[in-house]
């Protein structure tokens, strides 16, 4: 079973508290999401492979450790996932970015893919799937299904706020995927919103309803 990592870092807790506030503006919300994603990405990339490289400093020749290639892909789930991309790119600017778009069928309530554009070499890359909210887990599980169908094997999921129900669904659907969470909340309400949550992340990122 993949591990579930809930952050306890004071900066992440503070910034996550700020994005929950109703009065936080669109501008501030967007900047905070970017900052939280970057702080989370620092830990989520901890196990990237390194290799020994010979270099020359102004003093002498030496051997140092550098990333073994930068075969990373960041894949936001549209649309809210886009808010986390720039924070990750600040850490790994050479990463490629794919996109997965889903909508929920009004009759079956099942997630349906309407857009999927991934790097051609996705099977070789460490993939970070990003979406601010993990509520029911249905969209995240479906998005990872689609990404695996394209050949991806090494996948990590990152979100800001998660409900226990969504964590369980994602773990059952994809036991090989590690889950990184800024804050684990209490539950889902009858409308499948996370409690206490922060409302609709997409609306708050882009100022739309």
trRosetta pair geometry for C-beta under 8 A, 3 or more apart (Angstrom, degrees):
i j d omega theta_ij theta_ji phi_ij phi_ji
1 171 6.2 25 -159 -168 106 109
1 175 4.8 -75 -114 -162 58 100
2 171 6.7 -146 52 -124 93 80
2 174 7.2 1 1 122 138 80
2 175 6.0 172 -4 172 83 41
2 176 5.8 66 -54 150 107 14
2 177 4.8 -77 -33 78 168 33
2 178 4.4 -144 -176 -74 111 44
2 179 6.4 104 117 -11 120 78
3 178 5.1 4 54 -128 77 95
3 179 7.5 -146 101 36 47 67
4 167 6.1 42 -120 -159 144 124
4 171 7.3 -48 -58 -76 115 124
4 178 7.7 -177 -79 -163 32 62
4 179 4.8 -9 -115 66 73 107
4 181 6.8 5 -175 3 89 120
5 43 7.2 -157 143 132 147 128
5 44 7.9 177 67 -91 144 76
5 178 6.9 21 -4 175 107 105
5 179 7.0 178 26 91 68 55
5 180 4.9 -14 67 -112 108 68
5 181 6.8 165 85 25 54 72
6 181 4.9 -26 -105 75 69 106
6 182 7.9 22 -156 124 63 8
6 183 7.3 67 -160 -124 99 20
6 184 4.9 -48 -114 -18 137 114
7 12 4.5 -25 126 98 140 159
7 13 7.4 -153 113 -52 95 74
7 39 7.8 88 -154 124 160 107
7 40 6.5 -102 -51 -104 146 86
7 43 7.2 158 -101 33 107 158
7 180 7.4 46 -42 -177 99 86
7 181 7.0 -153 2 91 81 52
7 182 5.4 -25 37 -130 124 46
7 183 7.7 -54 55 -57 89 52
8 12 7.9 88 88 64 7 118
8 13 7.0 11 -162 -50 39 121
9 12 4.4 74 70 12 99 108
9 13 6.8 -174 86 -10 48 86
9 39 6.7 -150 87 165 149 124
10 13 5.6 -57 -143 39 31 111
10 14 6.1 32 160 -21 67 108
11 14 5.8 -55 -145 36 29 111
11 15 6.2 19 160 -11 65 110
11 39 5.9 -154 103 -124 119 155
12 15 6.1 -58 -140 43 28 103
12 16 6.0 30 158 -20 64 112
12 36 5.9 96 -135 -137 78 86
12 39 5.3 -164 -76 113 95 140
12 40 6.8 98 -116 -64 132 81
12 182 5.3 -143 176 -145 112 94
13 16 5.8 -58 -144 39 26 112
13 17 6.4 31 155 -23 62 105
13 183 7.4 109 -118 -83 63 106
14 17 5.8 -55 -155 31 29 112
14 18 6.7 27 150 -20 63 105
15 18 5.5 -50 -151 32 38 115
15 19 6.8 33 154 -17 67 101
15 32 5.0 176 -173 -160 99 98
15 35 5.8 -128 -144 95 158 118
15 36 5.1 -168 109 -71 130 97
15 39 7.6 139 34 15 147 148
16 19 6.0 -53 -148 35 35 105
16 20 6.9 42 151 -27 62 102
16 36 6.3 98 -68 -114 78 141
16 160 6.5 171 -120 -175 100 97
16 161 7.5 142 -159 -71 112 87
16 182 4.9 173 -86 144 134 122
16 183 4.9 147 167 -29 152 128
17 20 5.8 -54 -159 24 35 116
17 21 7.5 45 149 -34 62 95
18 21 6.0 -40 -163 7 40 115
18 24 6.0 113 160 -96 74 136
18 28 7.4 -99 153 151 117 116
18 32 5.6 -146 93 -122 117 154
19 24 6.0 -132 -125 94 36 171
19 29 5.6 98 -132 -135 87 76
19 32 4.9 -169 -66 107 103 139
19 33 6.5 96 -108 -64 147 77
19 36 7.4 -61 -16 -21 142 145
19 160 7.2 -42 82 173 153 149
19 198 5.6 -3 129 -133 86 155
19 204 7.6 109 -172 135 91 145
20 24 7.8 99 60 -2 29 136
20 196 6.7 41 -157 117 130 112
20 197 7.4 148 -129 117 93 31
20 198 4.7 -112 -113 -96 54 94
21 24 4.6 109 75 -27 96 99
22 199 7.8 93 -107 -30 72 135
24 28 5.1 -121 -170 91 85 119
24 29 5.1 110 130 -67 112 88
24 32 7.3 -39 -171 8 140 147
24 204 7.7 40 90 -169 104 120
25 28 4.6 89 54 14 84 100
25 29 6.6 -143 94 -9 40 89
26 29 5.7 -55 -142 36 27 114
26 30 6.3 27 159 -20 63 107
26 204 6.7 -169 -110 179 67 50
26 205 7.1 78 -155 174 83 15
26 206 7.2 -10 -153 149 122 3
26 207 4.3 -13 -97 -66 155 99
27 30 6.1 -59 -152 34 25 109
27 31 6.5 18 155 -13 62 109
28 31 5.8 -58 -146 40 33 109
28 32 6.1 32 156 -20 68 109
29 32 5.9 -60 -148 38 27 110
29 33 6.4 28 156 -20 64 106
29 204 4.9 -118 174 153 163 100
29 205 6.3 -129 118 -91 115 46
30 33 5.9 -53 -149 33 29 111
30 34 6.6 30 152 -18 62 106
30 83 6.2 -123 -135 -138 70 107
30 205 5.5 98 -92 -149 84 70
31 34 5.7 -55 -153 35 32 114
31 35 6.4 30 151 -18 66 107
32 35 5.6 -55 -147 38 34 111
32 36 6.2 32 156 -19 68 104
33 36 5.9 -53 -144 37 30 109
33 37 6.3 32 156 -20 63 107
33 83 4.4 -3 121 150 148 118
33 84 6.2 -94 159 -77 99 66
33 87 7.3 -133 128 -25 59 136
33 132 6.4 -45 -138 -99 122 123
33 160 6.8 -68 -130 -68 84 147
33 201 7.7 112 -105 -164 141 108
33 205 6.5 -25 9 -102 161 105
34 37 5.9 -58 -151 35 27 112
34 38 6.5 26 153 -19 63 106
34 83 6.9 -108 -60 172 70 71
34 84 7.3 177 -102 -123 43 34
34 86 5.1 -23 -131 80 114 107
34 87 4.2 170 -171 -58 55 99
34 90 7.8 87 173 -17 98 133
35 38 5.7 -55 -151 34 32 111
35 39 6.4 29 154 -16 66 106
35 87 6.4 -139 -53 -112 10 123
36 39 5.7 -56 -148 39 33 110
36 40 6.1 31 154 -16 67 108
36 84 8.0 -63 84 -117 88 92
36 87 7.0 -29 66 -137 46 169
36 160 6.0 57 119 -114 146 105
36 182 5.6 3 -179 -100 125 150
37 40 5.8 -56 -145 41 29 110
37 41 6.0 35 154 -26 64 108
37 83 7.6 171 -33 121 141 70
37 84 3.8 160 -101 -152 144 81
37 85 7.7 -21 151 -6 162 14
37 86 7.6 100 75 67 139 58
37 87 3.1 124 81 73 104 143
37 88 5.7 -71 152 -39 111 77
37 130 6.8 42 -134 -150 121 141
37 158 7.2 97 -136 135 81 136
37 160 7.9 -60 -68 -71 76 97
38 41 5.5 -52 -144 33 29 116
38 42 6.9 43 152 -31 60 94
38 87 3.7 -119 -42 -170 77 91
38 88 6.9 -150 -91 -63 55 31
38 90 5.1 -15 -112 61 123 130
38 91 6.1 157 -147 -36 78 104
39 42 5.8 -41 -160 14 34 116
39 43 7.8 17 150 -3 59 99
39 87 7.8 -46 7 -178 58 127
40 43 6.2 -66 -165 42 40 101
40 44 5.8 32 148 -19 76 116
40 87 7.9 55 41 130 91 133
40 158 5.8 130 133 -157 136 124
40 180 5.7 133 -176 141 112 128
40 182 6.2 -81 -74 -73 128 91
41 44 5.3 -58 -131 44 36 111
41 45 5.8 27 169 -15 71 110
41 87 6.3 167 -5 130 131 91
41 88 4.7 163 -93 -113 149 70
41 91 4.8 -168 119 14 129 153
41 92 7.5 -130 171 1 131 102
41 128 7.4 37 -119 -157 94 165
41 158 7.4 7 -78 -120 69 167
42 45 6.7 -68 -151 38 17 101
42 46 7.9 49 142 -62 52 80
42 91 6.5 -157 -76 -107 62 142
43 46 5.6 -12 -168 -37 45 114
43 180 7.0 157 93 -140 107 135
44 128 6.6 88 136 -120 138 124
44 156 5.8 143 -172 145 112 150
44 158 5.9 -33 -89 -84 162 124
44 178 8.0 164 -142 108 87 124
44 180 4.8 -72 -89 -38 112 166
45 48 5.0 -4 -179 -25 82 118
45 72 7.8 -9 -117 -111 114 145
45 91 6.5 180 4 141 154 140
45 92 6.9 171 -105 -45 153 126
48 67 5.9 -19 136 -129 126 99
48 68 7.8 -175 154 34 82 83
48 72 7.6 -31 -116 -73 127 118
48 126 6.7 -125 -110 20 85 169
49 67 7.4 88 83 -160 58 60
49 68 4.2 -41 110 34 102 129
50 65 4.3 21 171 -179 134 109
50 66 6.6 145 -153 72 83 21
50 67 6.4 -67 -107 -102 61 31
50 68 5.9 152 -156 -27 8 93
51 65 7.1 152 72 -148 24 66
51 66 6.4 -33 62 65 75 71
51 67 7.7 14 19 128 84 20
51 68 4.1 100 -23 -92 107 92
52 63 5.2 5 -172 178 105 115
52 64 7.5 148 -151 77 58 27
52 65 6.3 -42 -94 -94 51 64
53 63 6.9 155 75 -156 33 66
53 64 5.8 -30 64 67 86 77
53 65 7.3 123 16 -124 86 16
53 66 4.7 -3 4 15 137 118
54 61 6.6 6 -174 -177 97 104
54 62 7.6 173 -147 93 59 30
54 63 5.5 -37 -93 -98 62 75
55 61 7.4 176 94 -150 36 62
55 62 6.4 -20 65 66 77 74
55 63 7.7 130 19 -113 71 26
55 64 5.7 -16 18 15 120 116
56 60 7.4 -118 -149 132 69 26
56 61 5.0 -36 -102 -98 77 68
56 62 7.7 132 -109 19 30 68
57 60 6.1 10 54 50 96 50
57 61 7.8 174 19 -94 70 18
57 62 6.1 12 -6 14 109 118
67 70 5.6 58 117 -81 141 73
70 92 6.3 167 -163 -165 111 101
70 94 4.5 61 108 85 153 123
70 95 6.7 -112 157 -71 103 58
71 121 7.6 -82 -147 117 106 121
71 124 5.5 -80 -170 129 139 92
71 125 4.7 -141 160 -110 84 66
71 126 6.4 104 102 8 79 79
72 92 5.2 -13 67 153 156 153
72 94 7.7 100 44 90 102 75
72 95 4.0 -55 94 -113 105 103
72 96 7.4 165 91 27 55 66
72 125 6.0 127 -127 -167 11 101
72 126 5.2 -29 -109 67 69 94
72 127 7.9 155 -164 -88 54 28
72 128 7.0 9 -174 -2 100 107
73 95 6.4 162 -101 -176 21 94
73 96 5.1 -27 -109 74 79 90
73 97 7.2 152 -163 -97 68 22
73 98 5.7 22 179 -4 118 107
73 118 7.1 40 -174 -161 151 89
73 119 5.3 -132 -103 11 127 127
73 122 6.1 -13 -19 -126 168 78
73 125 4.3 71 -11 131 104 149
73 126 7.3 172 25 81 70 44
73 127 4.8 -18 69 -110 104 73
73 128 7.1 -178 91 27 52 67
73 152 7.6 -106 60 -110 141 124
74 85 5.7 130 130 -133 135 80
74 88 4.9 144 -111 104 145 147
74 89 6.9 -104 16 -60 158 80
74 92 7.7 154 -41 74 117 117
74 95 5.2 68 -12 134 100 137
74 96 7.6 -179 26 90 69 41
74 97 5.1 -25 70 -108 92 75
74 98 7.5 176 85 28 42 67
74 128 5.1 -19 -112 69 66 104
74 130 6.4 0 -171 -2 91 122
75 81 7.8 -8 129 151 50 147
75 97 7.3 153 -87 -164 43 54
75 98 4.3 -13 -105 69 96 100
75 99 6.9 -170 -153 -81 72 19
75 100 5.9 44 169 -7 110 104
75 118 6.8 -8 -104 -111 126 94
75 127 6.0 -1 2 -169 120 102
75 128 7.0 163 24 82 71 49
75 129 5.0 -29 75 -105 101 66
75 130 7.1 156 78 17 46 74
75 143 7.7 168 129 164 119 117
75 147 6.3 122 109 -104 171 136
76 80 7.9 -154 -179 90 110 44
76 81 2.9 161 -169 123 85 108
76 82 4.9 129 132 -68 165 44
76 83 7.9 133 -137 27 140 49
76 84 6.4 158 -104 54 108 93
76 85 5.3 -67 -42 -58 128 107
76 97 7.5 4 2 -166 94 102
76 99 6.3 -13 63 -119 82 69
76 100 7.6 -164 95 36 42 74
76 129 7.8 137 -101 -163 19 53
76 130 5.1 -38 -101 71 68 95
76 131 6.9 126 -160 -75 64 63
77 80 7.3 -1 88 59 83 80
77 81 4.2 120 45 -29 55 141
77 100 5.4 -34 -111 78 63 99
77 101 7.7 133 -169 -99 57 30
77 102 6.5 -19 -165 12 103 111
77 129 6.8 45 -38 -179 96 96
77 130 7.3 -154 8 86 76 45
77 131 4.1 -6 39 -80 118 119
77 139 6.2 110 178 147 150 112
77 140 6.9 -98 -43 -96 159 60
77 143 4.9 -72 -99 -91 115 162
78 81 6.4 -73 -65 39 26 104
78 82 6.7 36 -116 -35 64 103
78 99 6.0 44 -48 -175 110 102
78 100 6.7 -158 2 89 86 42
78 101 4.0 -18 45 -99 132 80
78 102 7.4 158 58 18 82 61
78 115 6.7 17 15 65 147 125
79 82 5.8 -32 179 5 60 117
79 101 7.8 27 -61 -118 65 93
79 202 5.0 81 75 -130 101 122
79 205 7.9 -165 122 72 96 135
79 206 7.2 -21 131 -18 131 146
80 83 6.0 -35 -178 10 56 114
80 131 6.2 69 87 -156 101 72
80 132 5.0 -87 150 19 119 111
80 133 6.8 4 110 13 157 96
80 200 8.0 -136 -80 168 134 70
80 201 4.2 75 -151 99 139 109
80 202 4.0 -97 -69 -67 94 80
80 205 6.1 149 -132 5 71 143
81 84 5.9 -56 -167 31 55 108
81 85 7.2 71 141 -45 73 92
81 129 7.8 -52 -140 176 144 64
81 130 4.8 132 -158 100 97 76
81 131 4.4 -47 -81 -92 102 61
81 132 7.0 -154 -87 -12 46 70
82 85 5.6 -36 -158 -2 46 120
82 205 7.6 141 74 146 91 153
83 132 6.3 6 64 -51 124 121
83 201 7.1 -133 30 160 148 107
83 205 4.5 -106 -74 -126 137 142
84 87 5.8 -60 -166 39 54 115
84 88 6.4 48 145 -18 80 107
84 130 4.1 -137 86 163 138 138
84 131 7.6 -112 12 -61 139 12
84 132 6.6 176 -42 -67 116 75
84 158 6.9 178 167 104 153 116
84 160 7.7 -156 -83 -43 123 101
85 88 5.9 -65 -157 39 34 107
85 89 6.1 28 154 -18 72 111
85 97 6.0 48 -152 -129 128 133
85 130 6.8 173 -70 64 61 146
86 89 5.5 -55 -141 40 35 111
86 90 6.5 49 154 -33 64 96
87 90 5.8 -43 -156 17 31 116
87 91 7.7 21 149 -8 57 100
88 91 6.1 -62 -166 36 41 106
88 92 6.5 -28 160 39 77 97
88 95 6.9 -51 135 51 104 157
88 128 6.3 -177 -141 96 150 148
88 130 6.8 -136 -29 -52 142 152
89 92 6.6 -82 -129 71 35 60
89 93 5.5 65 176 -110 77 52
89 95 6.3 -130 -107 48 70 109
89 97 7.5 -28 -75 -63 119 121
90 93 7.2 19 -126 -70 15 86
92 95 4.3 62 117 -33 110 113
96 119 4.3 72 114 -74 151 132
96 125 7.2 -82 44 -113 112 159
98 116 7.8 12 169 -173 112 62
98 117 5.8 -168 -156 100 76 59
98 118 3.8 13 -128 -114 145 59
98 119 5.9 -101 -61 -12 106 71
98 122 7.0 26 -53 -99 151 121
98 147 7.7 126 99 -117 149 104
99 115 6.3 -21 117 127 105 113
99 116 7.4 -162 95 -133 62 30
99 117 5.2 18 47 50 90 94
99 118 8.0 -148 35 -70 43 55
100 113 7.0 -64 -166 -131 89 100
100 115 6.9 162 -157 94 28 72
100 116 5.2 18 -116 -110 73 78
100 118 7.9 19 -63 -64 89 98
100 129 7.8 -12 23 -136 135 106
100 143 4.6 119 115 -145 150 101
100 146 5.9 140 -137 82 128 136
100 147 6.6 -71 -65 -59 144 97
101 113 7.0 101 79 -162 61 60
101 114 4.9 -62 107 69 110 87
101 115 3.4 40 28 44 120 103
101 116 7.2 -131 29 -56 70 54
102 111 4.6 -9 -172 -168 129 108
102 112 6.6 139 -157 67 70 39
102 113 6.0 -43 -99 -97 72 48
102 114 6.9 149 -113 13 19 84
102 139 5.2 164 84 -143 152 95
102 142 6.0 107 -120 96 145 128
102 143 6.1 -96 -36 -71 133 91
103 111 7.4 148 77 -150 24 61
103 112 5.7 -26 65 60 74 93
103 114 5.8 32 1 -18 104 128
104 109 5.9 -3 178 -153 109 48
104 110 7.2 161 -150 78 67 20
104 111 5.9 -43 -95 -93 65 55
104 112 7.3 140 -118 12 15 84
104 138 7.8 62 -105 108 109 136
104 139 7.7 -72 -67 -76 96 101
105 108 4.4 18 91 46 132 93
105 109 6.4 -78 72 -25 77 13
105 110 5.3 6 28 52 117 71
105 111 7.8 -155 -4 -88 82 6
105 112 5.3 86 -51 -26 94 122
106 109 7.6 17 -160 -72 16 57
110 138 7.6 -139 -142 -175 47 127
110 142 7.7 135 175 -90 77 142
111 138 5.5 164 -28 143 114 97
111 139 5.2 146 -97 -104 142 58
111 142 3.7 -161 77 26 138 170
111 143 7.6 -72 150 -41 154 69
113 116 5.5 -6 -174 -36 128 117
113 142 7.4 -160 -57 153 86 110
113 146 5.3 120 -86 -96 142 147
116 146 5.4 -126 -107 160 146 132
116 147 7.9 -155 -152 -76 118 59
116 150 7.2 -163 155 -52 126 136
118 122 4.7 6 149 -68 124 142
118 147 6.7 135 -90 -129 147 77
118 150 5.2 100 46 136 151 162
118 152 7.5 -106 -169 -45 152 116
119 122 5.1 140 70 -68 81 74
119 125 6.4 65 68 -16 139 153
121 124 4.7 -27 162 31 101 116
121 125 6.4 106 110 -31 84 102
122 125 5.7 -67 -149 32 40 114
122 127 6.8 35 -167 -78 91 124
122 147 7.2 -136 171 -168 143 82
122 150 5.4 26 64 120 151 111
122 151 5.4 122 80 75 98 98
122 152 4.8 -61 149 -70 107 88
123 150 7.9 -144 -54 124 81 68
123 151 3.6 -61 -66 148 104 112
123 152 6.3 -134 -94 -86 45 32
123 153 6.2 49 -154 -8 69 101
125 152 7.2 -46 65 -122 88 93
125 154 7.3 -147 107 61 40 106
126 154 5.0 -60 -112 113 59 123
126 156 7.3 15 174 1 91 109
127 147 6.5 152 166 169 160 138
127 152 4.8 11 -23 -158 154 135
127 154 6.3 139 16 87 81 65
127 155 4.6 -23 74 -107 111 70
127 156 7.0 172 90 26 57 66
128 155 8.0 159 -85 -158 23 56
128 156 5.2 -19 -109 71 67 100
128 157 8.0 147 -162 -101 54 19
128 158 5.9 8 -174 -1 99 120
129 140 7.2 126 127 -151 133 85
129 143 6.2 142 -159 118 137 123
129 144 6.1 -95 -25 -82 169 88
129 147 6.7 -128 -80 -18 125 165
129 155 6.2 18 -11 -169 111 104
129 156 7.1 -177 24 88 73 45
129 157 4.9 -25 70 -108 104 69
129 158 7.1 166 82 23 50 70
130 157 7.9 161 -83 -161 34 52
130 158 4.9 -18 -106 69 78 102
130 159 7.3 157 -157 -80 53 52
131 134 6.9 109 89 -68 108 71
131 139 7.2 175 -159 109 169 117
131 140 6.1 -141 41 -89 144 96
131 143 7.6 141 -40 25 138 163
131 157 7.8 -26 27 -166 95 95
131 158 7.9 144 29 84 52 58
131 159 5.5 -18 79 -101 70 98
132 159 6.1 85 170 -157 16 76
132 160 4.5 -11 -157 17 73 116
132 161 6.7 21 156 23 77 86
132 201 3.9 173 78 -155 143 164
132 205 7.8 -173 -25 -48 152 128
133 159 6.3 114 -101 -167 2 121
133 160 6.9 -30 -68 54 50 91
133 161 5.5 -13 -113 68 70 95
133 162 7.6 155 -165 -86 46 46
133 194 6.3 -153 -154 -6 110 134
133 197 7.4 32 -125 -143 120 104
133 198 8.0 -142 -83 46 112 96
133 201 5.2 -170 -23 -12 111 131
134 137 6.1 34 -178 -88 89 67
134 140 5.7 0 -122 -29 91 151
134 157 7.6 85 -87 147 133 127
134 159 4.4 156 -25 49 103 174
134 161 7.2 -165 31 98 70 50
134 162 3.9 0 62 -116 114 88
134 163 6.7 -148 103 27 73 67
134 166 4.0 163 147 130 83 141
134 167 6.6 79 126 -63 135 62
134 170 6.6 -43 -160 -25 127 144
134 179 7.6 41 -81 -159 171 125
134 181 7.2 -79 26 -106 134 109
135 163 5.5 44 -142 11 43 125
135 165 7.6 -2 160 77 48 107
135 166 5.2 132 94 -65 14 135
135 188 6.0 92 -174 -104 85 115
135 192 5.6 84 152 164 130 86
135 193 6.9 -59 -131 -128 134 24
135 194 5.3 -123 -108 -48 85 94
136 139 7.6 90 64 1 94 80
136 163 7.7 5 -65 60 30 131
136 165 6.3 -38 -128 119 45 115
136 166 5.7 82 89 -89 8 88
136 169 6.5 20 153 11 59 164
136 188 6.8 51 -77 -93 68 158
136 192 5.4 -20 -50 -154 111 119
137 140 5.6 -65 -155 47 52 110
137 141 5.5 50 152 -24 83 110
137 165 6.7 -139 -8 125 113 69
137 166 3.7 162 -53 -150 86 62
137 167 7.1 -127 -82 -12 126 15
137 168 7.1 -118 -32 65 162 56
137 169 3.0 150 85 73 148 123
137 170 4.5 -133 -149 -39 113 81
137 173 7.3 166 152 7 114 129
138 141 6.0 -60 -145 38 25 107
138 142 6.2 20 160 -15 64 111
138 169 6.8 -44 -57 151 53 152
139 142 5.8 -58 -145 40 29 109
139 143 6.1 31 157 -22 66 107
140 143 5.8 -53 -145 35 29 111
140 144 6.4 24 158 -14 63 107
140 157 6.1 64 -170 -146 124 143
140 159 7.6 -56 -92 -57 141 134
140 166 7.0 79 23 -176 133 107
140 170 5.3 -20 100 -98 126 121
141 144 6.0 -59 -150 40 29 107
141 145 6.5 40 147 -27 63 103
141 169 6.0 -94 -39 140 137 97
141 170 5.5 -150 -68 -107 89 62
141 173 3.8 38 -141 81 122 169
141 174 6.4 -173 -129 -11 76 106
142 145 5.3 -47 -152 28 36 119
142 146 6.6 33 153 -17 66 101
143 146 5.8 -54 -154 35 33 109
143 147 6.4 30 150 -17 66 108
144 147 5.4 -52 -142 39 37 113
144 148 6.1 40 156 -20 67 104
144 155 6.1 121 -141 153 107 159
144 157 7.0 -55 -70 -73 130 118
144 170 7.8 92 10 -148 145 93
144 173 7.3 124 69 119 124 117
144 174 5.2 -29 118 -63 150 157
144 177 6.3 -42 -145 -70 155 158
145 148 6.0 -60 -150 37 26 108
145 149 6.4 29 152 -24 63 106
145 173 7.5 -68 -57 170 99 121
146 149 5.6 -51 -151 30 32 116
146 150 6.9 28 152 -16 62 103
147 150 5.8 -57 -158 34 35 110
147 152 4.7 -23 152 33 92 139
147 155 6.6 115 108 -105 134 138
148 151 7.6 170 -175 26 35 8
148 152 5.6 -89 -93 65 42 83
148 153 7.5 85 -130 -87 80 41
148 155 7.3 -71 -71 -27 88 147
148 174 8.0 -169 -43 -114 140 117
152 155 5.7 77 140 -66 119 107
155 174 7.3 -53 84 176 131 140
155 176 7.4 78 49 106 95 95
155 177 5.0 -35 97 -112 100 101
156 177 6.7 157 -112 -165 27 78
156 178 5.0 -20 -124 66 85 97
156 179 7.8 173 -168 -83 66 26
156 180 6.6 26 170 -6 109 110
157 170 6.6 -93 52 -179 168 144
157 174 7.9 107 -27 85 130 140
157 177 5.4 50 -11 158 105 123
157 178 7.2 -173 30 91 70 48
157 179 5.0 -15 71 -111 104 71
157 180 7.1 -179 93 26 52 69
158 179 7.9 163 -84 -161 32 49
158 180 4.6 -13 -110 67 77 107
158 181 8.0 -174 -153 -71 49 37
159 162 5.5 103 88 -64 130 97
159 179 7.5 -17 18 -169 101 92
159 180 7.5 154 26 85 55 60
159 181 5.8 -6 69 -111 85 71
159 182 7.4 -115 111 10 52 85
160 181 7.7 58 153 -159 10 59
160 182 4.5 -17 -151 28 54 129
160 183 6.9 5 157 27 63 89
160 198 7.9 -27 112 14 129 141
160 201 7.4 141 42 -110 132 140
161 181 7.6 62 -135 -164 12 95
161 182 6.8 -41 -61 64 49 98
161 183 5.4 -16 -108 70 68 97
161 185 5.7 28 -172 -25 97 121
161 194 5.5 151 137 105 119 162
161 197 5.8 114 151 -128 154 60
161 198 6.2 177 -24 3 156 105
161 201 8.0 -177 31 -66 114 124
162 166 5.6 -132 -162 77 83 120
162 167 5.4 77 158 -57 129 98
162 179 7.4 76 -94 163 164 127
162 181 4.6 -65 6 -127 129 132
162 183 7.5 172 25 89 70 49
162 184 5.4 -31 70 -112 96 65
162 185 6.7 177 79 17 39 84
162 194 7.5 -156 172 -119 10 144
163 166 4.7 91 60 6 85 103
163 167 7.2 -150 92 -7 44 85
163 184 8.0 118 -115 -163 14 65
163 185 5.6 -40 -92 69 61 101
163 186 7.7 -23 -131 76 81 39
163 187 6.1 53 -153 -166 109 18
163 188 4.9 53 -166 -52 165 83
163 194 4.7 -146 -55 -115 106 95
163 195 7.8 60 -106 31 112 62
164 167 5.6 -54 -149 34 35 114
164 168 6.4 34 156 -19 68 106
164 184 7.0 65 -69 -177 71 106
164 185 8.0 -123 -20 79 72 58
164 186 7.9 -47 -6 159 107 24
164 187 6.7 -27 29 -97 104 55
165 168 6.0 -58 -154 35 29 110
165 169 6.5 27 153 -17 65 108
165 187 7.1 64 -17 -152 109 60
165 188 5.3 -49 28 -6 142 119
166 169 5.7 -53 -145 37 34 111
166 170 6.2 28 159 -15 67 108
166 188 7.7 113 -31 -56 93 119
166 194 8.0 -44 -5 -86 134 111
167 170 6.1 -62 -149 40 27 107
167 171 6.2 25 156 -18 64 111
167 179 6.4 159 -134 113 86 166
167 181 7.6 -34 -91 -57 116 149
167 184 7.3 2 -45 -128 145 110
168 171 5.8 -57 -145 38 28 110
168 172 6.3 26 158 -17 64 108
169 172 6.0 -59 -149 37 27 108
169 173 6.2 19 157 -13 65 112
170 173 5.8 -59 -141 42 30 107
170 174 6.1 -35 178 41 67 99
170 177 7.0 -83 162 79 100 127
170 179 6.3 100 107 -83 137 137
171 174 7.3 -86 -130 66 18 59
171 175 6.0 49 179 -101 64 63
171 177 8.0 -140 -106 64 46 89
171 179 7.3 -76 -70 -14 86 136
172 175 7.2 7 -130 -61 17 89
174 177 4.1 21 130 5 118 121
181 184 5.5 62 127 -63 146 80
185 194 5.0 96 63 174 154 109
185 195 6.3 162 156 83 124 39
185 196 6.2 -143 -145 31 119 58
185 197 6.0 24 -114 -60 171 60
186 195 5.3 -51 62 98 109 89
186 196 6.9 69 9 -20 112 66
187 194 7.8 164 93 -149 30 55
187 195 5.4 -10 67 52 74 109
188 192 5.3 -11 -172 -135 127 43
188 193 6.8 136 -155 65 72 29
188 194 6.2 -49 -99 -94 63 47
188 195 6.9 137 -132 5 13 91
189 192 7.3 -85 67 -13 61 13
189 193 5.2 -10 39 58 107 84
189 195 5.2 96 -45 -43 96 120
193 197 5.8 -108 161 19 88 171
193 199 7.5 -14 -156 -125 129 31
194 197 3.5 133 87 -83 86 112
194 198 7.8 4 75 14 112 61
198 201 6.7 62 84 -82 112 77
198 204 6.8 -63 138 3 105 167
199 203 6.8 -80 137 66 111 119
199 204 5.9 111 85 -44 116 124
200 203 4.0 57 92 14 116 114
200 204 6.4 158 86 -13 61 88
201 204 5.8 -64 -146 43 31 107
201 205 6.1 32 157 -23 68 109
202 205 5.8 -55 -144 35 29 110
202 206 6.2 -17 172 19 65 113
202 208 7.3 -40 135 63 88 103
203 206 6.9 -85 -142 55 19 81
203 207 7.5 37 177 -136 56 2
203 208 5.6 -114 -127 78 64 59
203 209 5.7 49 -135 -101 123 41
204 207 7.9 39 -154 -67 20 40
